[in-house]
Amino acid sequence: MASLIVLLPARLDQLDEAHKVTDFATVTVAGSVVALVANIVFGAFSDRTRSRFGARSPCILAGAVGLGLSLLALGAAPTFPVLLLVWCVLQLFQNMYLACVLAAARIFPIKNAR
């Protein structure tokens, strides 16, 4: 994930160069906890989601839009606490999207894939 490897360290360096390593650890641990819970919750939620556009489509769309907006907000976060909050929201939307896409891929597996 490019946002974790490139965007987040660069943004933390801009906000607080002296504490960027500690801040990075704090942000990644908090984001991991949110991601763990979100993946389970949205995986179960997407199994029950139906719409006229198909199963899981609302979750996939909401996750993709939320992820894009969260990435924009991450670049504009003025302080570390705001960045921490935005990162957690980003993880929430990313796992909403991924849980639904992976569940859909298991329903319609690619034939002859190795």
Secondary structure, DSSP 8 states (H G I E B T S, - for coil): -HIIIIIHHHHHHHH-GGGHHHHHHHHHHHHHHHHHHHHHHHHHHHHT---TT-TTHHHHHHHHHHHHHHHHHHHH--SHHHHHHHHHHHHHHHHHHHHHHHHHHHHS--TT--
